[in-house]
Amino acid sequence: MEARGEVLVVPFFGQGHLFPCMELCKHFSSDNYKAILIIPSHLSSSVPSSLRGLSLVEVPSPPEMIPPPAALLPEMLDGSRPGPGFGPGPGPLRHHHQQMGSGLEAYLSQKCGELGQTRPVCAVLDVMMSWSKEFFVKFEIPAVSFLTSGACSAAMEYAAWKAQVGDMKPGEIRKFDGLPEDMELSYSDLKRQEHHGPHRRGNGPPSGMKFGPPGAGSRPRWLDEVEGSSALLFNTCNDLEQPFIKYLADQIDKPVYGVGPLLPEKYWKSSGSILHDGEFRSNRESNYTEDQVVQWMDSKPHQSVIYVSFGSEVGPNLEECAELASALGELNRPFIWVIQPNSGRAGFYPHGLEEKVGDGGLVINGWAPQLLILSHPSLGGFLSHCGWNSTVESIARGVPILAWPIRGDQFHNAKLVVKHLKAGHMLMTGEDPKEMVKKDGIIRGIDLLLDDKEVYKQAVAVRSRFKNGFPASSVAALKSFLEAIAKKN
C-alpha cells in the first residue's frame, strides 16, 4: 500500500531525545505514513537495524549536517529547554547552527526539488531544534513542536508565570486555576527550585553561556520555541497527565496532543517479564554486562533492591555524591548505583564502597540496562533525579520513586509522582533550600520508600493503567494529529 504522506522528524542530539523520536517514527509508519528521521551522521550508530528495516522509515544522515562539539552537548541538554545562544542570532552556537542549517537546507532543497516529489505533510521538530524551523517554512512544510518531556512541567511553568510567583512571601502557598490542587506551589518549593536551578553541575557552562530553564515565575522559554508551530506533541498520555494536557490546550492557541510515553514496543508487550535493553538500545561501555546484572539481581530477595541513577546529563554535586556513598555503605540493603560520565560529577568514584558491601551492592560505571533493572522482581524502589524518561519508565512498571530532583523540570516531575500520582516520596533536605543532602537523610528516605506498603500499592495501581500496553488515548491522539495535518495539506 502506498504511504499516505511523508512526515519529517528532527531530533535533538542526546539519547533521551533520539529514542522517543525513533519510537514516534514507528508509530507514524504504523499509520501508513513514511517517517523520515533526519540525523547527523554521528548518531547513525544509535539507530538500530530494526528501525532501518521498516519499509516506511527512512534515516538519512546529510553529510553537511555537522553537530556542535560533544563538549557542548551536556550543557545544551542541561535544563531541557533552549536558552540564549541556541537560535540563529548572536550566541556561542551560532556558527554550528549555520553549518547544520546549511546541511538541512541542502537536503530539503534536493528533496523538494525532485520531479514529482510530493511535499512532506509536516516536520516534527524536537523543541530544542526549533531554531531550524525557518528552513522548513522556506519550503512550505508545516512545523510541529515535539516536547520529549511531560506536560506537567510545561503546565506548571506556564501557571507559575501567569500567577507571578516571583513575589511569593515566606509561608505562602499558591494554587493554580485549572490544575489539580495537589500541585500547589509553596514558598519553600519555589526557593528550592531557585537554589538548585539549571546549573547545579560539577562543571558550569563556558563563560558567557546560559542554559536551562528561566527562573521560577519567568515566561517559559518553550513558549517562544513553539511560536509558528501548528501543533504541540508531548511524550506523555492522558493516563498520567490528562489535567495538564487539557490545561495547556486551554491556555495556548494550538492543538496539544499526548502521544507517549514513547518507549520500545517490547516495553509495552512484556508486562511481568524481564526486559533486555540490548535488544533495542545500543549497548555502551560498562563494567558489567546485562547477564551479570541479571545474575546479581536474581540472588536478591523480592522487592529488596534500591536502584540509584541520575541519568547521563546532571547529578548531585561531589560533596553529595560522597554523602550518598556513605549512606549506601551503611544501608544494609542491596543496591545498584549507576555512575555515568558527563553528569556533573566528573572525577568522582566511590572507592572502597564495593569492598565494604561485598555482594550487597553493584556500582555500575558507565551504561546501565535500566529497563532490565526496572523490570526485575527483586527491585523495590528507584532513587531518581526524575528526568522524564526515567520517571515514565519507572512508574509504568510499578516501581516506587524516591525523588531527588536536580534542576528545573525535574522538580515538577517529582511533585507529579509524589503528590499527584502518590507513587513515591521526596528526599527531604530540611526547610533551608541551601542545605546539602546528607547521609542520614538518604538512609531515612530509602528506608521510608522500601517499607511503605501503601506507596507500593499505589505504584502498582498506576502500572495497572497500562495493562493493555501503549495507551489507547495516545493511539487516538496520534491518529487525530495525522488527520488534522492531512486536512491542512
ABEGO torsion letter per residue (X at the ends): XBBAEBBBBBBBABAAAAAAAAAAAAAAAAAGBBBBBBBBAAAAAABBAAAAABAABBBBBBAABBBBBAAAAAAAABGGBBBBGABABBEAAAAAAAAAAAAAAAAAAAAAABBGBBBBABBBBBAAAAAAAAAAAAAGBBBBBBBABBAAAAAAAAAAAAAGAAABBBGBBBBBBGBBAAABBBAAAAAAAAAAEAABBABBBBBGBBBEBBBBGBBBAAAAAABGBABBBBBBBAAAAAAAAAAAAAABBBBBBBAOBBBBAAAAAABGBBBBAAAABBBBBBABBAAAAAAAAAABBBGABBBBBAEAABBBBAAAAAAAAAAAAAAGBBBBBBBBBGAGABGBBBBGAAAAAEAABBBBBEBBBAAAAAABAABABBBBAGBAAAAAAAAAAGBBBBBBBABEAAAAAAAAAAAAAGABBBBBAEABAABBBBAAAAAAAAAAAAABAAAAAAAAAAAAAAAAEBBAAAAAAAAAAAAAAAAAX
